[in-house]
Amino acid sequence: MRIYFLRHGMTAGNLEKRYIGRTDEPLCREGIGQLTSVSLPRCELLVCSPMKRCTETAALIFPGQVPVLCENLRECDFGDFEGKNYAELNGDERYQKWIDSGGTLPFPNGESPDRFRERCCGGFLQIMDRFSSAETAAFVVHGGTIMSVLSRFAVPHKEYFDWQCANGHGFRCEFNGEKITDTEKI
């Protein structure tokens, strides 16, 4: 199956470098404008996180196509860091501990990175199992969701943060039912 993973367009929080996970932000004007240059082929299967920024991106890139919404593909719950940026968190002892851990500690009053990655990978596998007969699929999701799935299933293996992509960008790849191969940036 050919798969396109696309990170949603920019939001106001993205522009301000904020941790935006559970906040259901819409695309900002810049994000909508950015997406006008994104062109992907129509896919048999369109899958989205249920967050506005993803469904709005999907509607712009795949007009008229109704997405399958998957709760497990939502972005991470950043807990007490939600809606804040580095400058606002600078000096917060909990944030410094999280940074010093290399991002492995759970977010205070939020989700642990391990739990988040398991949730995303489980959601991906559920969708792949349910729609295994599709030949093409597009996933319009979050950066963390893409990093979770590709760090688990892509061959050759790369670490989580090696799969970062900018808003409105992502990866084209092939999925054979077990592994993701032939990954190329889009």
Residue pairs with C-beta under 8 A, 6 or more apart in sequence:
1 128
1 132
1 134
1 135
1 136
1 137
1 174
1 175
1 176
2 43
2 135
2 136
2 137
2 172
2 173
2 174
3 136
3 137
3 138
3 139
3 172
3 173
3 174
3 175
3 180
4 40
4 43
4 136
4 137
4 138
4 139
4 170
4 171
4 172
4 186
5 139
5 141
5 146
5 149
5 150
5 170
5 171
5 173
6 38
6 40
6 57
6 61
6 138
6 139
6 140
6 141
6 168
6 169
6 170
6 186
7 141
7 142
7 143
7 146
7 165
7 166
7 167
7 168
7 169
7 170
8 27
8 31
8 49
8 51
8 53
8 54
8 56
8 57
8 140
8 141
8 142
8 167
8 168
9 27
9 31
9 32
9 34
9 35
9 53
9 56
9 57
9 60
9 167
9 168
10 27
10 28
10 30
10 31
10 34
10 167
10 168
11 20
11 25
11 26
11 27
11 28
11 31
11 53
12 25
12 28
13 19
13 20
13 23
13 25
13 83
14 20
14 28
14 31
14 167
15 28
15 30
16 85
17 85
17 86
18 83
18 84
18 85
19 78
19 81
19 82
19 83
19 84
19 85
20 75
20 78
20 82
20 83
21 74
21 75
21 76
21 77
21 78
21 82
21 110
21 111
21 144
22 74
22 75
22 77
22 78
22 82
23 82
23 83
24 51
24 52
24 53
25 51
25 52
25 53
26 52
26 53
26 56
27 35
27 52
27 53
27 56
27 57
31 53
31 57
31 167
31 168
32 56
32 60
34 167
34 168
35 57
35 60
35 61
35 168
36 60
38 60
38 61
38 168
39 61
40 61
40 62
40 138
40 186
41 136
42 62
42 65
43 62
43 134
43 136
43 137
43 138
44 134
44 135
44 136
44 137
45 68
45 127
45 131
45 134
45 136
45 137
45 138
46 58
46 62
46 65
46 66
46 67
46 68
46 137
46 138
46 140
47 67
47 68
47 69
47 70
47 73
47 127
47 137
47 138
47 139
47 140
47 141
48 54
48 55
48 58
48 67
48 68
48 69
48 70
48 73
48 139
48 140
48 141
49 55
49 69
49 70
49 73
49 74
49 75
49 140
49 141
49 142
49 145
50 69
50 70
50 71
50 74
51 74
51 75
51 142
54 140
54 141
54 142
55 67
55 69
55 140
57 140
57 168
58 65
58 67
58 138
58 140
61 138
61 140
62 138
62 140
67 140
68 127
68 131
70 123
70 126
70 127
71 123
72 119
72 120
72 122
72 123
72 126
73 120
73 123
73 124
73 139
73 141
73 142
73 145
74 142
74 145
75 142
75 143
75 144
75 145
76 107
76 110
76 111
76 113
76 116
76 142
76 144
77 107
77 110
77 111
77 116
78 107
78 110
78 111
79 106
79 107
79 108
79 109
79 110
79 111
80 94
80 107
80 108
80 109
80 110
81 89
81 95
81 98
81 107
81 108
81 110
82 110
89 95
94 108
97 105
98 105
98 107
98 108
103 113
103 161
104 113
105 112
105 113
106 112
106 113
106 115
111 119
116 144
116 148
117 148
117 151
117 152
117 160
120 144
120 145
120 148
120 149
121 148
121 149
121 152
121 153
124 139
124 149
124 153
127 137
127 139
128 175
128 177
131 137
132 177
139 145
139 146
139 149
143 164
143 165
143 167
146 163
146 165
146 170
146 171
147 160
147 161
147 163
147 164
148 160
149 180
150 158
150 163
150 171
150 173
150 180
150 183
151 157
151 158
151 159
151 160
151 162
151 163
153 175
153 178
153 179
153 180
154 163
154 173
154 179
154 180
154 181
154 183
155 179
155 180
155 181
163 171
165 171
165 185
169 185
169 186
170 185
170 186
171 183
171 184
171 185
171 186
172 183
172 184
172 185
172 186
173 180
173 181
173 182
173 183
173 184
174 180
174 181
174 182
175 181
